[in-house]
Amino acid sequence: TSHCVAKCFAEMAMAEAGTINLMPSQVAAGSVYLARKSLGIAPHWNKALEHYTGYSEDRLLCEVVVPSLLPSLISYRSEHRFLMSAKRAYSKKVYNIPLPTELMHHLPISTSVC
């Protein structure tokens, strides 16, 4: 489930101009972090994820999530627009996950963490 949510967040983020400065690994790692957070998976970031991505939680939040990914996802939420392909792909009953807009209401990340 978190895999599908992370893919959905990554697709939504890549459609925004604000994420053009991010490397693909940053988009992927940030999407995994946001997916785990939105689904309530604790811890949101662990030593294994840090090892395999090369990003610490603090670095990920300060360099990727807060300045680029979160504003992109918030713009989708506030404007109620998201890619139709992502909506169709990730809202299927096969995945058994909420729609992206429902998940994004559960992203209480303070922009003052950095």
Protein Blocks (a to p, Z undefined) as FASTA:
>chain_A
ZZmmmmmmmmmmmmpmklmmpcfklmmmmmmmmmmmmnopacfbdfklmmmnopafklmm
mmmmmmmmmmmmmmmmmnopacfklmmmmmpfklopacfklmmmmmcccfklZZ
